Amino acid sequence: PGRFADYFVICGLDTETGLEPDELSGENFEQTPLRRTFKSKVLARYPENVEWNPFDQDAVGMLCMPKGLAFKTQADTREPQFHSFIITREDGSRTFGFSLTFFEEVTSKQICSAMQTLYHMHNAEYDILYAPPSNDKESCSSTGDCNGTSVSKLQRFNSYDISRDTLYVSKCICLITPMSFMKACKKVLEQLHQAVTSPQPPPLPLESYIYNILYEVPLPPAGRSLKFSGVYGPIICQRPSTSELPLFDFPVKEVFELLGVENVVQLFTCALLEFQILLYSQ
């Protein structure tokens, strides 16, 4: 106990089980296959288990990739996304997770073929559902403005052709930690991702950096700061003393950007008046 991080986790596509619909996202078969969500899996974790922080595979897998697997082609933007989460156990204890999601090229021919098959099925279904009645075909072809034609074109716009497109799938790397050092964890994950995608190899094998963060970097004592080495530069975090406000390593600016000043003031007023507050989000 007293380590900076307890687990390093990798979540993504399990090529052995293939494309499984993500039931948690609801029925989305009307969406084009590239817009559907598929079930992600915990592919690896290090170490296998920590005595004082048992690994919850279902919770971590769901919270690392709450929207499941996403697929894109070379035509889509594929910027990495970072988010954090908290797992609260029955006894009230908490563990914190920090996840960086990015896209990597699908190298499995079976997965690419499966996506192509889903598109063939999807297009065939729409041709049947939105085909104009036989007596309307002539008027449709003369105007070129049939509802069926426009819907079919719209549904096929985000398509995938195995002979022409490159398929990418989301993947994430995650740190599970006993304390919420958000900025430090974000830097660690971003530097690891940079090392993976850089044409030049990192100074040391990636495993050595992961081993270091898991086994050699301690939690800073209360009231002290900690500096340790990342892949490309130093990483610093600070733990408040017992006489200071609790650790809150998140930018308050984002709250104002998301909610606006008036809503933040109203929310703060409700908190002071001890009203019940419900935050609803996708």
N, C-alpha and C positions, 0 to 999 in steps of 0.2 A: 504494500500500500504506500501511497505517496508518490506515485509515478505521474508524469504529465499526461500520458495517454495509456489507456488499457488495451485498446484494439485498433488494428488497421484492417479495414474491410473493403472488399471489392464486390460490387453488385453489377449485374448486367444480363446479357443474353446467354442462356444455357443452350448451346447448339445441339446437345443430345436430346433434350425435350422439345426443342423447336419452338414454333409460334403458338403460344397458348393465350387465348383471350383473357383479359384481366377482368374478372367478375366484379372487382371493387369499383371499377369505372362505369359499371352499368352496361346495358345493351347499346352497342355503337356500331352495329353492322350496316346501318345506312350510310355511315361515313366511308370515304374511300380508304382502302387498306393502309395507306401511308398516314392517315389521320386517326386510325384506331390505336388503342393502347393494348399492349401485350404484357404478359406476366414476366416480371423480372425475378432473378434468383440471387441469393448470396453465393457468389462463385468461390470466394476464399476469405479467410480471416486469419489474422496472426495476433496473438497466439491462439491456440485452439480454445482455451478456456482460462479465465482468471478467477481464482478462488473467491475474492471479495467482490467481484462484479460478474456474475454469471451471464453468459451471452444469450440474448433473446433473439433467435434467428428470425422469427416471424415479425417481431416489432421492428427490428433493424432493417430487414428487407423492405418492409412497407414504407417506413419513414425515410429511408435513403432515396427511394424512387416512388414517391406517393402517387404519381400519375402513370406508373408502369413504364414499360419500354416504349420509346418513340423511335420511329424510322424516318429518315430523310434521304434526299438525293443531293447531288452536287448543286442543284438549283436553289436549295434552301440555305438559310443562314444557320450556322452551327456553332455559335458562341458558347463557351462554357458557362454554366450557371451554378451559383453557390447558395446553399441554404443550411439552416441549423434546425435541430429538433431536440426535444427533451423526452426521456422515458421515465415515467414515475411509477415506482413499484407499489405493491399493496401496503408496505410498511411506511410509505411516504418518502423513501430515499429516491434520489434522482441521479440519472446519468445523462450526459450530454453528447449529442452527435453533431458532426459537421461534415457536410457532403458536397463534393464538387462533381457535377454531372457534365459530361462532354460527349462528343460523338466520334466514333471510330469506324473505319471502313469494315463492312461485312465481308469476310474472306470465305465463308462457308457457301459452297455452291448450292447445297440443299436449302439453306435459308433464302438465298436469292431466287431459287426456283419456286419455293413456297410462296414468296411474295408475288412473283409473276402469276402463279396459279390463282391466288386470291384476286388479282386484278382481272383476269379472264372471267372468273365467276361473277365478280362485281359488275363488270360491264355487260355481261350477258343478262343479268337480272334487271339492270336498268333498261336495256333494250326491250325486254318483255314488258316491264311495268309502264314505260313511257312511250311505247310505240303508238303512233297515231292510228285511229280506226281506219279500216280499209277505204271507206268512202271519203275520208279526209286527206288521203295521201297526196292526191293531185293538188289540192289547194295548199297543202303544207309545202310541197316541193316548189310550187310557184312563188310562194311568199318567203319561204326559208325562215319562217318566224314561229314555227310550232313550239308549243310548250315542251313537248317531249324532246325535240332537238336541242333546245337551249339547256334543259336540265341535263341531258346526256353529255353535252359539251362541258357543262359546268362540273359534273362529276368526274369527267375524264381529264380535267385540266391538271390536277395534281396526280399524274399517273407515273407508272414505273415500267420501263422497258429494259429487260435484262441485257439486251444486245447494245444498248446505247447509254444507260444510266449507271452511275455508281451508287450503291446502296450503303447508307450509314445507319448505325444504331447507337442509342444512348448507353452510356456506361458511367458508373460513378465510383469514386474512391472516397473513403470515409474514415474519420477518426472518432473513436468513442472515448470520452474523457470524463474524469470525475468532477472537473470544474469547467466553467463556461468561458474559456479563453478564446473567444471567437476570432479576433484579428490574427492571433498567432497561428491558430489552426488553419485559417484561410490561406495564410502565407505558405505554410507547410505544404498544403494540398496543391496550391497553384504552382509552387516550385517543382513538386514531383511531376505534375502534369506537363510543365514546360520541359522537364528533362526527358519525358517519354516522347514528346513530339518534336524535340530539337534534333536537327541533323547531326549535331555534335554530341558525343556521349558525355555524361556528367563526369566530374572529377573522380568520383568513386562509384562503385556499383550501387544501384538504387536500394538494394537490400540492406546495405550498410546504414543508409539514412533512416530507413524504416526501423531497423533494429535500434538505432540510436534514440529515436523519439519514443520507442516503446519501453526500452530497458535502461537507458542511461540518463535521460533527462528527468530530473525530479520535479515535483510540484514546488513552486517557490513558497517559502514560509510566509505567514501573514505579515504584511507591511514591507515585504521585500520584492525586488524585481529579479527577473531571470533572463539571461541572454544565452542562446544556444545557436548552433550552426545549422542552417538549412542547406539545400542543394546549391543555391547560388548566392547566399548571403545570410547575415545574422538575423535571428528572429528574437524579438523582445516581448515579454509580457510582465505584468505587474499585478500583485495580489494586495488588495487593501488590508490595512491593519484592522484589528477588532474595534477600534474607535472610529473607523470611517464607515461610509455607506457601503453596503454589500457590493460585490463584484457585479458590474453591468457593462459588459464589453460590446455594446451594440450602439450604432449611431442613432441618436434621437432624431436627427434630421430626416431619416426615412419615414418616421411616424408622421411628421408634418407633410412630407411629400405625398404620402398615401392618403391621408385623411383630410388635410387642409387645416388651417389655423382654427376656424370656428368649430369644427368637429372635435379637435383636440381639446379646446377649452371646455366644450360641452361634456366630453368624456371625463376630463379631470374634475369638473363640477359634480358629475354623477358619482365618481369615486369618493369625493369628499363627503357627499351626502349619503354614502353607503347604499346607493341604488344598485340593483342587479344589472350587470352589463353583459351583453352577449355580442361577441364579434363573429361575424359570418364571412367566410371567404372560400374561394375555390381552391 
